[in-house]
Amino acid sequence: MSVTLDNAQYNRRAQMLLDHFNNSKSEYLDSEAILFVVGTAEEEMSYQKSTAFQTWLLGYEFPDTIILVTSTKLVFLTSQKKGNILQGLVTGKESVPLEILKRTKDEDHNRILFAQLLDMLPTKIGVISKDQAAGKFATEWKTALSSKSLEEIDVSGALATLLSTKDDAEVKLMSQAARISCNVMKNCFMTEMATFFDQEKRISHDKFALLVENSLLDERKRLKLKVPAEINLDNAEWCYAPIIQSGGNYDLKPSASSDSSNLHPGTVVCSLGVRYKSYCSNVARTFFINPEKEKENNYNFLVQVFDFTVSLIKNGAKCNDIYNDTLAYIDKHRPELKEHFTKNCGFGIGIEFRESQFLLAAKNDRVLKAGQVLNVTMGFQKLSIKSNDPRGQVYALFLGDLIQVTDGEPIFLTDVSRNIANNTFDINDADDVSEEEKPNRTAILDKKTRHGDSFKEKQQNEAKRREHQKKLAAERQAEGLRRFSGETDGKSEQVEQVFRKFESYRKDTQMPKSIADLRIIVDRRTETVILPIYGQAVPFHLNTLKNVSKSDEQDFVLLRFNFLTPGVSTGKKDGNVVFEDQNATFIRALSFRSNDVNRFSEIAREINDLKKEMSKREAERIEKAGLVEQEDLVEIKGRRPQRLPDVFVRPQMDGKRYAGDLEIHTNGLRFQSHVKSDQRVDIVFSNIKHLFFQPCDGELIIVIHIHLKDAIMVGKKKTKDIQFYREVSDQNFDETGNRRAGRKSNYGDEDELHQENEERKQRAALNKEFQQFSELISTASRKMVDVDIPFRELGFHGVPFRQLVLLQPTTDCLVHLSDTPPLVVTLADVEIAHLERVQFGLKNFDLVFIFKDFARPVVHINTIPMESLEHVKEWLDSVDIPFTEGPVNLSWPQIMKTINDDPKAFFEEAGGWSFLKTDGSDRSVVSESEESEFAMESGSEGFAEESEASDSGSGYGSEEFDDSGSGSGSEEDESGEDWDELERKAARDDQRKRDRQGGYDSEEDRKKKKKR
């Protein structure tokens, strides 16, 4: 593994170390230097302040290394290879003075280096007395050190104070570690525990802990944890083995372990902590199965105590005051629980799991500082309750969270619910259930966390969502009134079309000399056609010409020039033509006849080619009309820019795909093609609106996508979306798409598994490379741009353009980035969302986004499966977008035109978006009545048509027609006759028809009989 040290981070922290050492001599007990000795790395993870100091300073552990800290510089004694890595830190004028002594295999040389380092040591040296270095190197150093008389002073407390305050980068790592711990707790432990209780399976605590531990180590099980893509689980490890306790045997100390007794359905305590990139986290919760009222009351009181303690944590608070005030709170409200309370309320946490110098206990008077992170843990132990089950008579309650100390309110880094309703499972005892109430053998009856919320909870969630939507709708209405209340007439400004003048010649002398021949001339220079009219050469600019048509008449050819005039329909290419004076006299057409067929054909071809060139040039002008000139890119000088090699860009330049490098410069990005030096795309940071990184998991490409504020030209295309991507090839196939040659592989054999592992590693490496580069972009922009990663697990399918794709929400947008054209909908720009075709019996529905800028066209996402309806509603509600739903598609261009005509009246008089809200009962009544009327009209029309057809085809006389008509029109007859009577009448009428026609049903049958 290649190791690259962060030069800026090292110098910043090294300077902090020197300042702290020089300005806090009392904390370091007047020691003149500090010596850190780290020996051979141990296989089992152990927390030592010396290795924690190395990790804090360098970002890595350096075994077999000595670090000497003096008042002015740092001295490293290490191996040749590690020394070369450290050599990269000796750069720049502002770097902290650093001296590196490199050991070799030559023992004489090493003894000289030891002697050189011993000469630098003062008489009073600060050390970490509890850390014991092991290994050959450490032994040799101890031997050399014994020859010099030194006074060793333990400075672990001062070093703990230095390491306890975390900067932003450290807090971010601890937040990510806490996120992993919480996801393991929610998506692994709680799910598996519910499964065991539901299926009445037995499992011991230690085996359950091993199962939870493997969820982080097994790559296949990691997917169930639903960890964000920005977190690389390869850098995660356990701080300690998960601690699971139940059945009366509880130990709330951090050093506890899971025993071999079986999991008991009573009170379950779980503690677990994950270490991410060397920074630790911890979370602890108590879960209940059929809890008694006394347990619930005690647990709710523990939550109150926990919240009270957290409220005391702030900058300047003393550790002992926090603990003593917590005890006083318990003594005041529930004195009987005071003796059962834990001996401390937690401790500091960071690179070391337990920073004991900041233990929240009665005898520790250290002061908390902003930036510290605490593992706040507390509980009640050895509590007893009456129970017929011996293992359920003793129980404990325990809570633990990661808390960041600030100047104001403390910040929770963990997010597992502490509400007893979310941590309780209701089990119905089989002995208490009658035979009729035993449909199957299941444990959890009232609540099955594996299958989602109960029906009652769904109703509650629906009611909450409805209330939230009402609130959002009211906010949109108030916002609309504020936006347009200042307009006088309420009408939006209309963009008036401008009459464009075209000038061919200013003087007669500028016209071609060949006009004297009175022939048709096409002047390409001025884009003009000169036509002879009554002996005069008259120029017409080609923009006034609609088209030219040529028709052959025997030996002659007719050339017709059609001009643009008012009242003549124009095509899409011509657009809406504006005339300066529509009452003026216009020439609509001119026709010329000649026997020179070739010349007229050449004139028609030349005019059409010239008009095509003008149309193309006009389209480019319109395309560039909305461009905003962005600032110039400032290139990095003095060093090579950071780059992402061998990527492709979309949209393609010049219609071809070229590979190139994406470089980070001072104020933006540059894509440089490998093929042509002039093929480049410059993007400045100030023009970037969104930056997305889409991993290659489940995709054929890996993408860095940039959505711009203002469009730029890429090649000849104006675009706001630019992608830089690399294809992910399948290891099982060669570049032609065929399977790789070689021995035929069967599914599951070693070659197949090896190929799968190789592809998995390749995808992981690509994800890491692109994610790190996207984070470098964010850093280089000075946080003007943040990296946004799509949440694939929250995605749903739909058709935004022409094909069904997966749409994925991000923090700020809804995107689809894998295919072209990409879709990026900024949620902050959305005014309201409307769900169309939401009715029973349909398999799909549509989603329409209306933007706050009413001039923007709405975005349609069609053909979303009806199974995703609730999911889409929950997502829209969670991102604070009001939504409505209706049974049919609406004509949005007409609706938006009406709104834009008078937005003030739309909000004040029409009630804003309330017209989209339809009451289900009213809608059903209206649709039913409309359907009835339609059915009656169509039915009567169909009946009339059928009667006319039958009348014309039969030999009915007027008398019979009058009888039937009067009979059917009589209200009394209609009410007096039943269906049987009507059927008998119809049968008699049919029989009389056949008798009159000679027993045949139609005129055609009679004609066929005569032919025979």
N, C-alpha and C positions, 0 to 999 in steps of 0.2 A: 504494500500500500504506500503510495506516495504521500508524504507529509508536507504540507505547506503551512507555514506559520503566518498568522495575521500580524503584520508589522505594526500597523497603527494601534491595534488593541494591545500588543505587547508594550509598546512605548508608553501608552496612556496608563496602563496598570503598573508598569515599572516605576513611573514617576509618582503615582499614588503611593506606592510602597516606600519610596525614598522619603517623600514628604511626611508620611505617617511615622516613619522611623525617626526622622530628625525632629519632628515637632511634638512627639509624644514619648519623650525619654522616660517619663515616670512609668508609663505602661510597660515599657520594655526593661524596667528595673535598671536603668543606666548601663545597659549592655552596649558595647562599642561596635558590635557587628552581629549578624545572624547567620547561622550555619545550618543548612538543610542537607541531610544525607539520605538518599533513597537507594536501596539495594536492589537485589534481583526481584523481578515482578513475581508475585505469588499467584498460583492458579485460582485460589478462592479469593473472592473480592473482600478486601478489608479496608476500613476507613481510617486513613492516617492523615494527619495535618500536612505532612511533608508532601505527599502525593497530591493532596487537595490544593496545596499552594502551587505546585507545578501545573496542574490543570487550569487553575485560575490565571496564572501568568502566561502560559504558553498555549493552552488549549489542548495539550496532550500530556500524558505521563512519560517521563524519561527515566527508565530504570538505570541503575548503576551510574548515577549522576550526583555530583555535589554542587550546590549553589551557595556562594558566599555573598552576602549583602552587606556592603559597607555604607558609609554615609554619602559616598559620591558615585559608586558604580556597583555593578554586579559581575561576579566572576563565576564561570562555569568550568567544571572539570568533568569531562565526559569522554565517550569513545570518539573515534575518528568520524564515523558515519553521522552520529548525532551532532558532532561539532560542525560538520558541513551544513547540516540543516539550520543550526543556530547562526551560522555565518550570514545568512540572509537578513538577520536582524540588525547587522552593523551597517546600516545605510541611512543617509539623510543627515542634515545638520542638527536637527532637533532630537535625534535619537539619544536615548539614555546610554551613558558610557558602559561598554560591555567588553569583557575580556574572556576569551575562550581558550582553555587548555585541553588539548586533544591527546588522549591516551593511545598507545599502540600496543603491539604484542611484545615489544621490547621492554622487559622488566626494569632495566637500568634507566631507560627513558622515563618510565612511569614513576620510579623513585625520585627522579629529579623534579617531576611535576608535583609530587606530594610535598617535597621539601620547599618548592617554590610557593605552594599554597599555604604551608605552615608558617612561612615567613610573613604572610599577609595577615595572619590571625592575631588579634589583640589579646590582652590578658583576660578580659571579660567578654565572653562570647555567649550570645543567646542561642538556645537550642530548643527543640521539641522533645522533652524528656521522655514522654510516653512512647514515642516512635522508636522502634528497634529495627535497624536495617540489617538485612541478612544477605548472605552470598559471599563469594570470593572477594569481590571488589570492596564490599563493606568491611570484611575482615582485615584486608590489607590496610585500609584507611585507619581502622581502629588501632592497628599496630603502630602505624606511623604517628598517630595522634598521641599515643601514650608516652612518646618521648618528650612531649612539651607540656609544661605545667600551665594549665588554664583553669579559669573559674567559669563553670557552665551555669547559665541562668535559664530557667524555664520561661519562655516568652509565648507559650501557647495561647494565653489569654489575650495578649495584645494582637496576635495574628488572627485570632477568632473575631476580634472586633473589626479588623480590616476586611476580612472575607465576608462578614455578615451583611454588609451593605451591598446590595445588588444593583448593577446598572440595568439599562433597558434591555440589552441583549440577554443578560442572565435571567431577568424576569420573564422574557419571552420564552426562553428554554424551559423554565420551571412551569410556565402556563401550559406549554405543550406536553410536558411530562404529566402534569395534573390531568390534562385532557385524556391522555392514554389511560391513566388509572381509573378515571370515571367511566370511560367506555368499557373497560374490562369489568368494572363493577356492575354496570347496567346491562351490557349486552352479552356477558358471559356468566358471571356468578349468579345474578338474579334470575336469568333465564334457566340456567341449569338447575338451580335450587327449586324453582317452580316445577320443573320437569320431574325431578326426583320425588317431590311430595305429591305431585299429580298422579304419577304412575306407581306410587308407593314402593319405590326402589330403595334399597339400602346401600349406603356408601359411607366409608369412614372419612373422618375429617382430613387425614393426611392424603388420602387418595383424591378427595375433592380438591384439596389445595394443589395437588400435582396436575389435575385436570385444568384448573384455572391458570396455573403456571405455563402449561403447554400452549394455551391460547395465544400467548405472546411469542412463543418460540416456533410454533408450527406455521409455515407460510400459508397453508390452506385455511387454517382456522383464523388467521389474522383478518380475513375479509369480513367475518361476522362481527368484528369489533367496530366497524364503520368509522375508522379513524380518518380524519381529513387527509387528502393527498399530499398536502404540504409537509406532513410528518412522515419521515422515513423510519419505519419500525426496525430497520437493520441497526439503527443507532440506539435502540431501546433495550434495557435489561432490567431485571428485578433488583430492587434495593434489598429485599429480603423475600423469603418464601411466603406466599399468602397465608394469613393466620385465620383459621375458621374454627369457631368454638360453639358448642351447644351442649345441652343435657346436664347442666349443673356444674360443669367444670370450666371455670373461666379464669383467665389471667390477662389483665389489661395492661401489662408492661410491654414495651416495644420488643423486648427480648423473648417474648412468648413464642410458642410453636404449636402447630396443629397436631393433636394426639391421634391415636388409632381407634378411638371410640366412634360409633356410628353417628351420623347426623340425626339430630333429634327434633321432631316437629314441635318446638316450643318457642324458645328465644335463641336466635342465632346471631352471633357477633362475627363480623368479618372485617379484617384490616388488610389492606394491600397497598403497595407502593412501587412505582415504576421509576427507573432512572433513565433520563433521556439526555444524551450527549453529556454525561457525567453529572447532571443536575437531578436531584432527587425530588420525589413527591410522595404524598400519602393521603389516603382517604379511609375512613372507618365508619361503619354503619351497623345499626341493630335492626334485625328483622323479627317479626312476630307471626306466629301461627295460632289462630284462635286465642288472642290475648284476653286475659281477665281485665276487668275495669281498673283494678289497682295498678296493673302493669302499664296500662295506657296513661293513667294519671301521672305515674312516676316518669314515664318517658316524655310526656308533654312538658313536665317541669324541667327535665334535663335540657330540652330544647330551649326553654326560657333562660335557663342558666347559661347555656352556650351563647345565646344571643347577647345576654348581659355582659359576658366576658369579652366577646368580640367588640362590643361598644367601648370597652375600656382601652383597647389596643390602639395606640396612636403615638406619634413622635413625641418623645420626652417622658413617656410613662415608664415607671419602674416595674420590673418583673415581679417583685414581692408584693407591691401594691395591687397588682392585677389579681394575684392569687388570693391575697387576704380579703380584698373586696368581694371576690367570688364566694369565699367561705362565709362572709358576713351576710351576703344575699341569701345563701342557703339557710343559714341559722335564723334569719328573719322569717322566711316563708315556710320552710320545711325542716325544722331543726332535727327531726328524727333521721334525716338522710345525711346529716353532716359527717357522721363517723364512717359512712360508706363511700364518701367521695374520694377520688384518686388523690395521690400525694402531690401532683402537679397538674398544670393545665396545658402542658405542651412544652415545646422547645424550638429553638431556631433550626432552620434546615436550609441546605444549599448543596454544595458539592459533597459535604459530609451529611449523612442522614440525620445525625444528632449533633447539633452545636450546643453542647451542654453549658457553655458560658452564658447562654440566654435561655436558661431553664426557667419557666414560669412557676417558681416555687416560693415558699415562705421565706427562705434565707438568702435569696439572690437579689441584690439591690442594683443590678446593672440596669442601665437606661436604654430603652428601645430608640432606634433611629429610623427615619423615613428611608424606605428602600429595602429594609429587612423583610424576610419571609419567615413566617412562623408556622409550625405544624401544631395547631391548636387541637389537643385531644383531652377529653375528660369523660368521666362516667361514674356510675354507682356500682359497686361490686358487693358480692355476698348478700344480696337481697333475698328474702325468703317469702314464700307464699304457700298457702294451703293447697295441696294437690294430691290426688290419688296416685299420680305417677311419681315415683321416687326421683327420677331424673328431672322433673319439672318443679321441684320444691325450692331450688336455689337458682337464681338467675342474676344476670348483670346487664347493665345498660352502658353503651359506649358510643361516642361520636368523635369524629376527627375530620378536620378540613385544613386546607392550605390558605393562609391569610397573609396578604401583603400589607405592611405598615406604611401609612402615608401621613401627611400633615393633617388630613381631614378624616373622612370615613374610611375604615379599612376595606380592602378589596378581596373578595373571595376568588381564588383561582380554581377551586373545585365546584362542581355543579350537580352533584347527586342530591336528590330530594331528601330532606329531613322530616318531611310530613309523615305522620304515622299512617295516614290513609294510603300512601304510596308504598309503604314498607310492611304492609300487613297482608297476610293470606288467610282466607277463611276456609277451614276444612270441616266438612261434615262427618262426624264419627259414624262408622258403619253400624254400630250397635244402636244408635239413636234414630236411624232411618227405617221406616217400614218397608215391607217388601214391595209395595206399590210404587215407592219413591226411589227404587234402585234400578234405573234403566241400564246402567252399566257400572263397571267398577272404576270409579274415578275419585280422586281425593278433593281437588279444589272445585267446588260447586258454584259458589257465589261469584268468584272472580278468577279468571284464567288469564294470567298475564301473557301466556304464550300466544293467545288468540286475540289479543287486543282488549279494549275496554268492554265493560258490560253495556247492555242496552240502555240502562239508566244513565251511565256516564256519557254515552253517546248523545243522549237527549240533552244532558247538561252542557256538553261541549257545543252542541248545535245552538242552544239558547245563548251561550256566551258569544258565539260567533255572530249570531243575529244582532245582539246588542252592540257588538263592536262595529258591525257593518253600518248600523244606524248612526253611530257616532261618527264614523268616517264620512258617511254621506252628508251629514250635517256640516262637517268641517269643509267638505268640497263646496257645498252650497254657500257657506259664509265666505270662503276664499274667492269664489267666483263673483260674489257681490262686491267684495273689496277691490278685486282686479278691475272691474268694469264700472264701478260707481262713479269714477271721475270723468267718464266720457259724457259729453253733452247730449248728443243725440243717440248714443249707444251703438251706432253703426260703425263697423270697421272700415278702414280706409280701403278704397278700391284702387287697384293698380291700373292706371290708364295706359292704353297702348299708344305708342308714339309713332307718328308718321315718319318713315325713313325716306330721305331724298337720295336719289342716285344721279350722279353727274357723269356724262360721257365726255363731253368736250366743252371747254370754256370759250374757245374761239373757233371760227371756221377754218383757220389755218392749221389747227391741230388735227383736222380730219385727214384721212388718207388721200393721196393725190389721185388714186384710181377712181374716185367718186365721179369724175367727169364722164366715165364710161356708162354711168347709170345702170350699174349692175349690183346685184346683192353682194354685200361685202360683210364678212365676219371679222371684226377687229378683236383679237384675243387680248391685246394689251389693255384696252379699256372695257372689255367684256360688253361689247356693243355689236348690234347688227344694224347695218345701214341699208335701208330699203328705198328704191326709187319710187316716188309718188308724184305723178303729174309733172315729170321732168325735173324734180327736185330730189336730192339725196337727203333722206330724213333718218337720223340716228334714233335707235331705240335701245335702251339699256336692257340687258337680258333679265334683270329682276322684274321688268314690266311684262315679260313674256311668260305666258302660262305653259304653252307647248307648241311644237311644230309637227304638223302631220303631212305626210306625203302620200299621194294616190296617183296611180298610173291610169291614163286615158288613151288607149291605143298607142300612137307614136308620141304622145305628149305626156308630161308629168306635171301634176298640180301640187304646188307647195303652199300650205295654208299656215299662217301665223296667227295663233289665238292669244289674245292679250288678257291680262287681269283687269276686270272691270267690276264695278259694284253690281251685286245681284248674281254674280256667277259663282257657283260653288267651287271651292278650292280643296285640294287634297291636304293630307296631313303634313306633307313636306312644305307646302306653301304657308301653312298656318293661317291665322286670322289676319288678312291683309287690311290695312288701314289706309284710307284715302284722305287727302287733304281737303278736297271739296267733292262730295259725292254728287253734287248737282252740275258739275262740269260736263263737257262733251268728251266722250271716250271713244276710242277706236276699239271695237270688239274683235275684229279679225281682218286680215289682209290675205288675199290669194294671188299667187303668181303662177303663170302657165308658160311652159317652155318645152322645146323638143330636145334640149340638152339634158338627157336623163342623168348622165354621170355627174354633171356639175351640181344639179339639184340634190342628188343623193349625197354628194360630198358636203354640201351646205347643211343639210339636215343632220348628218352624222356629226359634223363639227359643232353645231349649235347644241346638240344633245350632250356631247362630251363636255363642252364648256359649262353647261348648266349642272352636270353632275359634279364637276370640280367645285363650282360655286356652292352647291348644296353641301358638299363635304366640308368646305372651309367654313360655311355658316354654322354647321353642326358643331365643329370644333370651337368656334367662337362662343356659341351658346354654352357648350360644355365647360369652357373656362371662365364663363361670366361670373359664376358664384365662388370662384377661388379666392382665398384670402392669402396674401403673400406672407409666408412665415419667415422668421429670422434665419439667417445663415447658420449653417452648422460650423461649430468651432472645433477643429480637429485637435486631438491630443498631440503634443509635441514632446520630444525627449524620450519617449518610450513607446513600445507597441501597445495599441489599444487591446483591451480584452475583447475576445471574439468567440463567436459560435460558428464553427466551420461546417462546410458542406450542407447548407440548407437551401431550400427552394423558396421562392416568393410567389404569393398569389395576391392580386392578379398578375398574370405573366406579362413580362415586358416584350414588346414586339411579337406577341402571339406565340412565343417559344419559351420552353422551360429551360432555364439555365441555373446551375448550381453556383453558389457564392458563399461569402462569409458575412455574418452580421457582427458589426463592430460597435462598441460603446465608446463614444467620444465625450467631450466636455459637457455639451448641452444637448446631446441627442444621439441618435443611432444612424448608422449607415450600412446599407446592404451593397456590397460590391461583387459584381459578377466575376467568375473566373475566366469567362470567354472574352468579354469585351470590357475595356476599361471605362467606356462612357456609359455603360449600363449600371446605374447606381440609383438607389433610393435613399433620400435623406429625410429623417423624421426627428423633429426637435421635441424635447420633453414637454415644453409648454403647450404643444398641440395634441398631446396624448390625453384622451379622456378616460379610456379603460385599457388595462393590460391584463390579458388572460394567459394562463398556462393550462393547457389541456393534456393530461398524461395520455400515454398510449395504451392504457388498460382498456381492453375491449374495442380498440380502434386500430386502423391500419396506418395511421400517421400520428406523429406527436407534434403539437402546435404551440407556438407563441403567437398570439393574435393581438393586434393593436387596433383599437377603435379610436378614431381621431375626432377632435372637436370640429375642425374645418377640413374639407376635402383637399386632397393634393392630387397631382397627376402622376400616375405610374405608367410609363410608356405613353400611350395616347388615351388612357382611360382616367376619368376622374373618380376617385374612390375615397371613402371614409374608413374602409376596413382593409387592413394589410396583414397577411399571414406569412410567417416564416416556419416552415415545416420540414420534417424529414420522414421518409417512409420507413415503416417497420417491416422488414422482410421476414418471411417464414423460413425457419431453418430446414423444414421438411421439403422445401421446393427450391429448385434452382432458379436462375434469373429468367428462364424461358417459361416458367410456370409449371414445369414437369417435376415429378418426384426425382429426388437425387438418385443417381445410379448407385448400384451396390447391391448388397444382399437384401432380399425381400424381408421387410420388417413387419412383424405382427404387432398388433396393439398390446402394449404392456410389456414388450420385451425390453432388454437393456438399452438397445440403440434408440428405441422410441422414447424411453424415459430420459435418456441422456439428451436427446434433441429437445425435449420439452424443458428440461432444466436449463439448457443453454439459451433457449429463447426467453425463458423467464428472467435469466440473468441479463440478457441483452436489453429487454424491456426495462428492467429496473435501472440499468446503467443509463439508458436514454432518459428516463424520468428524472434521474438525479442530475444529469448534465443540463437538461433544459430548465429544470426548476432552479438550479443554482444560478444559471445565467439570467433567468427572469428576475430573481432576487437581486442580482448585481445591477440590473437595469433600474430596479426600484431604489437601490442604494445610491446609484450614480445620479438619479434625478432629485436627490435630497428629499425623498418621500413625497415628491409631487405626484408620483404614480405609485399605487399599491398593486401588488399581484393578486389577481382574483382567479380562483380555481373552481371550475364547475363541479356541482354536487351531483354526481352520476346517479346516486341512489335516490335522489329526489326528482329525477327526470321523468318525462312522459312523452308519448309519441304524438305527432301531429304533422300536418302538411302546411308549412309556411309559404312554400313556393309551388313546386310541382311533384315532389316525392315525399313519401312518409319518412320522417327522420326523428331522432331522439332529441328533444328539447331539454336543456339542463339549466336549472336555476344556479345562479352564483350569488354572492353577497349583495351585489348591486344591480344585476341584470338577469335577463333570460336569454340564453344563447344557444345557437347551433353552429359549430365551427368546423365540423369534419368535411362537409360538402360545400360546393359553391352553388349559388351565392350564400355567404354566411348570414346569419341572423343575430343581431344584437339589439335587444330592447332594454333601454335604461329605465329601471323601475321608478327612479325619481322624476322622470319626464312624463309618467303615465298619469292621466287625470282619472280615468275609470276604466274598468274592464267589463265587457258584456259577454255573457255566455248565450249562444244562439242554438236553436234546435234542441232545446232541453225539454223533452217530452217522452212519455212512456211509449215503448215500442221501438224507438230508434237506437241503433247500435253506436252512433257517433254524435258528437256535438262540436260546435265551433267556438273559438275564443277570439274576441276582438278587443284590441287595445286602442283607446282613444287618448291622445296626448294632450298635455296642457297647452301646447301650441296648436290651436285649432286649425291653423293653416297646413299643418302636416297631415298627410293622408293616414288613415287608420291602418293598423297592421292586423291582418287576418291570419289565424292559425286554424286550419280546417281539419276535419276528420279525426278528432281526438276520440279515442275509445271511451265509451260511456263508463267503463270500469274506473277510469281516472277522474271522474267528475268530482268526487269527494276530496280526492288528493289535490286537485287543482284549486278547489275552493279553500282548503286549509292553507295551501301555500299562498294564495292571494291574500287571505286574511292575515297570515303571519307577517307579510311584508307591507301591511297597512295600505293595501290597494282596495278601494271599494268596488264591489262587483254586483251586477244584476244578471238576471237570466230571463230568457223568453223562448217561446216555442218555435219562432220562425226567424228567417234571415231578414235583416233590415237593409234598406237602401242607404248606405252610409254616405256616399257622395252627396245625395240630396239633403240628408240630415245635416251634414257639416256645412253645406252651402247656406242652409237656413240659419244655422247658429252664427256663422261668420257674418251674415248680413246684419244682424243686430244681436250681439252677445249680451248686451245689457238687458234687453227685453227677455232674452232666453232665461236668464237667472231671476229677474225680478217678476216677470209676468207669467212665464211658462213653468216656473218652479224648478229650473235647471234639469238635472238628470232624472227627476222623479218620473218622467214619462216612460222610462225603461222599466220601472218597477211595476210588475203585474201581479195582482192578487189571484191566487190559484182558483178560488171559488168563482170569482167573477169571470175569469177567463173561460172556465169550463162552461158556464151558462151561455156566454156570448157565442163561443164556438159551436155549442150544441144548437142554438137557435139559428145561427147562420147556416149550419149544415142542414137543418131541417128545411129552411127556406130554399136552399139550393136543391135539395133532393126533391122537394115538391115541384119546383119550376122545371127541373130537368125531367122529372117523371111525367109531368103533364105534357111537356113538349114531346117527349118520346112517345107517349100514348097517342098524341095527335098525329105525329108522323106515321105511327103504325096504322092508325085508322085510315089516314089518307092513302097509304100504300095498299091496304087491303081493299079499300073502296074502289080504287082505280083498277085493281086486278080482278075484281069480282063483278057480277052483274046485278049488284044491288040496285033496287028501284028507289025512287024518292020517298015512297010511302014507308017502306021498311026503315030507311034511314031516319025519317021523321019520327017514326015510332020509337026506335031505339034512342034517338036523341031526347025525345020528351021523357022517355022512361028513365034515362040516366040522369036527366036534369031535375026530376021530381024529388023533392026532399022527403016526401012522405013514403014514396015507393022505396027509396034508398034505405030509409030507416026500417021499413016493414019487411024487407026481404033479407033472408040470411044467405050464407055462402052456398049452401046446397041448392037453393032455389035458383040462384044466379048461374050455377054450373049447369043445371038442367036446361035453362033457357039458352045458354051458349051452345049446348049439344044439339038442341032442336034447330037453332039457326044454322049450324054447320051442316046438319042433315039436309035442310032445305036447299042450301047452296049446292050440295052434291047432286041433289035430284034435278035441279034446274040445269046443271052443266052435264047431264047425262051420266052421272056417277063418277065424273073425273074431278080432280081437285083443282085443275087450272086449265087455262087456254092452251098451254103447251102440250098437255097430255092429249087434248082433242086433236091437235095438229099431228101429233105422232101417230095416232090411231088412223087418221085419214091417209097418211103416207103408206102405212102398211097395206 
